[in-house]
Amino acid sequence: MVKINKATYRAAYLILRQGNNILLLRRFNTGYEDGNYSFIAGKVEPHESFTQCVIRESEEEADILIKPEAIKVVHVKHRNTPETQWVDVFFQATTWLGDITNKESHKCDDLSWFDLNALPENTIPYIKQAIEAIRANTIYSEYGWTS
């Protein structure tokens, strides 16, 4: 058996929700999935928890403050890519402090609300899968693994 050593990364995602609408951002000039929609998100730094990461990213990307008690975990995904593995934790919030503003226009060229039943065609596939799982109340999924 061949041993494959892959780095494993952790990422936190924030689903801001207003009724049946969710906030998505379109990636721009990042070198990864540019032109496609995702959530406010980021890689968990070595010194922080998933919760701390999603709170930090919400301020960095959208200029809002999320209180820890205002978020809940709605999905966990184990994702496999040719280079790495990811553990993705998706949080949801319906309340926040501040007005949503695109603070990273050099990496995001659109920050808009979308109806859950009318997602943009150019939503990143593993994000679309996570949204479908969340709508089905499925807490865990996998992406990119072959049987």
C-alpha positions in Angstrom: 0.0 0.0 0.0 1.3 3.4 -0.9 1.2 6.0 1.8 0.0 9.4 0.7 0.9 12.4 2.9 -1.5 15.2 2.4 -1.8 18.3 4.4 -5.1 18.7 6.2 -6.5 22.2 6.6 -9.5 23.6 8.5 -11.9 26.2 7.2 -14.9 28.0 8.8 -17.8 29.4 6.7 -20.5 31.8 7.8 -24.0 31.6 6.4 -25.8 34.8 7.0 -29.5 34.3 6.7 -32.5 36.6 6.4 -35.6 34.4 6.0 -35.1 32.3 2.9 -32.2 34.5 1.7 -28.5 33.9 2.2 -25.5 36.2 1.7 -23.0 35.0 -0.9 -19.8 36.6 -2.2 -18.2 36.3 -5.6 -14.5 35.5 -5.5 -12.3 37.8 -7.5 -8.5 38.0 -8.2 -7.6 35.3 -5.7 -6.4 32.5 -7.9 -9.0 30.1 -6.5 -12.6 29.7 -7.8 -12.5 33.3 -9.1 -15.9 34.3 -10.6 -17.8 31.8 -8.4 -19.9 32.4 -5.3 -19.1 31.2 -1.8 -19.7 32.3 1.8 -17.8 34.6 4.1 -15.0 32.1 5.0 -11.4 31.5 5.8 -8.7 29.1 6.8 -8.5 28.5 10.6 -5.2 29.9 11.9 -3.1 27.7 14.2 -3.9 29.9 17.2 -7.7 30.0 16.8 -10.8 27.9 17.0 -13.4 27.5 14.2 -15.6 30.0 16.1 -12.9 32.6 16.4 -12.1 32.2 12.7 -15.6 32.8 11.5 -16.0 35.8 13.8 -12.6 37.2 12.5 -13.5 36.6 8.9 -17.0 38.2 9.2 -15.2 41.4 10.4 -12.5 41.2 7.8 -14.7 40.5 4.8 -18.1 42.1 5.6 -17.4 44.6 8.5 -19.9 43.0 10.8 -19.5 41.7 14.4 -20.9 38.2 15.1 -21.3 37.3 18.7 -20.4 33.6 19.6 -23.9 33.0 21.0 -25.5 34.2 17.7 -24.0 31.4 15.6 -24.6 27.7 15.4 -23.0 24.9 13.6 -25.3 23.7 10.8 -22.9 21.5 8.8 -19.5 19.8 8.7 -17.9 18.6 5.5 -14.8 16.4 5.0 -13.5 17.6 1.6 -10.7 15.9 -0.5 -8.8 17.7 -3.2 -5.8 16.3 -5.2 -3.4 18.4 -3.0 -5.1 18.6 0.4 -7.9 17.5 2.7 -10.2 20.0 4.4 -12.4 19.9 7.4 -15.1 22.6 6.7 -17.4 23.8 9.5 -20.4 25.8 8.4 -22.0 28.2 10.9 -25.3 30.1 10.5 -26.3 33.5 11.9 -29.5 35.4 11.6 -28.3 38.4 13.7 -25.2 40.5 13.6 -24.0 44.0 14.5 -23.1 46.5 11.8 -24.0 47.1 8.2 -22.7 44.5 5.7 -20.0 46.1 3.6 -17.5 44.5 1.1 -14.2 45.2 2.9 -12.2 43.1 0.5 -13.1 44.5 -2.9 -9.7 43.4 -4.1 -10.8 39.7 -3.5 -14.6 39.9 -3.9 -16.4 41.7 -6.6 -20.0 41.0 -5.4 -21.6 40.6 -2.1 -25.3 39.9 -2.5 -28.4 38.2 -1.0 -29.8 35.2 -2.9 -32.9 33.1 -2.4 -32.1 29.5 -1.3 -34.3 28.3 -4.2 -32.5 30.4 -6.8 -28.7 30.1 -6.2 -26.4 31.5 -8.9 -25.3 28.9 -11.4 -21.7 29.8 -10.6 -21.8 28.8 -7.0 -18.8 26.7 -6.1 -19.9 23.0 -6.3 -18.9 22.0 -2.7 -20.7 25.1 -1.4 -23.8 24.2 -3.4 -23.6 20.7 -1.9 -23.3 22.1 1.6 -26.3 24.3 1.1 -28.4 21.3 -0.1 -27.2 19.3 2.9 -28.1 22.1 5.3 -31.6 22.4 3.7 -32.0 18.7 4.3 -30.9 19.0 7.9 -27.9 16.8 7.2 -25.1 17.7 9.6 -22.2 15.9 7.9 -21.2 15.3 4.3 -18.1 14.4 2.2 -16.9 15.8 -1.0 -14.2 14.7 -3.5 -13.7 11.2 -2.2 -13.9 8.2 -4.5 -15.3 4.8 -3.5 
